[in-house]
Amino acid sequence: MTKKVNVIYITIVVGGYVYMIGLIVEGKSDVKKIKMVLKEDVHFVVLNGINFREEQINQINNAIDTCDNVYVLTDPDEAGDKVAKLIIKNFPELERLKVDPNEAKVLKKRGYKYGVEYCSNKYLRTLFSSYIGLTSLLY
């Protein structure tokens, strides 16, 4: 299975200092949801699949070089865990934002599905403020 991964760059100005945060997420639905919670502009770099090629490694390295902090934000399911573990194995300096599966689930026809896109805005605000600590970036 091929997964798309996006790196989101969030630029925040704090006391005249430009503070940039990077988020690595699985897909466009996650990006859309995160944009509902974060009021800062974001820039996207799309990485295709979980088997990293040189171009993808360069994009994550660029995020690490460009951002003050880069976080991995994947779904609390088997595929999300696999992607996160692979990213952190290759980039151990990154931290994963842990999503509570109970906050990220929705009942579908074939059972429960888990995804960042199913989290409430309130939960994501709490998650971001607890990890990132900058409440000024939240709506």
Residue pairs with C-beta under 8 A, 6 or more apart in sequence:
1 79
2 48
2 49
2 50
3 26
3 27
3 49
3 50
3 79
3 83
4 26
4 27
4 28
4 46
4 47
4 48
4 49
5 24
5 25
5 26
5 27
5 46
5 47
5 48
5 49
5 50
5 56
5 83
5 87
6 24
6 25
6 26
6 27
6 28
6 30
6 31
6 44
6 45
6 46
6 47
7 22
7 23
7 24
7 44
7 45
7 47
7 59
7 60
7 63
7 70
8 22
8 23
8 24
8 25
8 31
8 34
8 42
8 43
8 44
9 20
9 21
9 22
9 42
9 43
9 45
9 63
9 66
9 67
10 20
10 21
10 22
10 23
10 38
10 40
10 41
10 42
10 137
11 18
11 19
11 20
11 40
11 41
12 18
12 19
12 20
12 21
12 40
12 134
12 136
12 137
13 19
14 134
14 136
19 68
19 134
20 66
20 67
20 68
21 67
21 68
21 69
21 70
21 71
21 132
21 134
21 137
22 63
22 64
22 66
22 67
22 69
22 70
22 71
23 34
23 70
23 71
23 72
23 73
23 97
24 60
24 63
24 70
24 71
24 72
24 73
24 74
24 87
24 94
25 31
25 34
25 73
25 74
25 116
26 74
26 75
26 79
26 80
26 83
26 116
27 117
29 115
29 116
29 117
30 73
30 75
30 115
30 116
30 117
31 42
31 44
32 117
33 116
33 117
33 119
33 124
34 42
34 73
34 116
34 124
35 42
36 121
36 139
37 121
37 124
37 125
37 128
37 138
37 139
38 128
38 137
38 138
38 139
39 137
39 138
39 139
40 137
45 59
45 62
45 63
47 56
47 59
47 60
48 56
49 56
50 82
50 83
50 86
52 60
52 86
52 90
57 90
60 70
60 87
60 90
60 91
63 70
64 70
64 91
64 93
64 94
69 95
69 132
70 91
70 94
71 94
71 95
71 96
71 97
71 131
71 132
72 83
72 84
72 87
72 88
72 94
72 95
72 96
72 97
73 96
73 97
73 99
73 116
74 80
74 81
74 83
74 84
74 96
74 99
74 116
75 99
75 104
75 114
75 115
75 116
76 98
76 99
76 100
76 101
76 104
76 114
77 101
77 113
77 114
77 115
80 114
80 115
84 96
87 94
88 94
88 96
95 131
97 127
97 128
97 131
99 116
99 119
99 127
100 123
101 114
103 119
103 120
103 123
104 114
104 115
104 116
104 118
104 119
105 112
105 113
105 114
105 118
106 112
106 113
106 115
106 118
116 124
119 127
121 139
125 138
125 139
128 137
128 138
129 135
129 138
